[in-house]
């Protein structure tokens, strides 16, 4: 998510929250809100999917 609220929603859903700096919040704010990792933008996240435990779909 790109906001503190997105990360709080991830926590409520018992999901892994990943932060993106594209929403106007700083790295520290997103980390304090529970981000597992924080990336610059969606492209940066895609380049590091292996860090967040994303699996390829079968088939």
Number of C-alpha atoms within 10 A of each C-alpha: 21 22 19 20 12 18 24 18 13 17 15 9 10 9 11 15 23 20 30 24 18 14 13 9 14 16 17 11 14 26 17 11 18 20 26 15 16 21 20 14 14 15 10 12 18 11 10 13 11 10 11 13 9 9 8 6 5 4 3
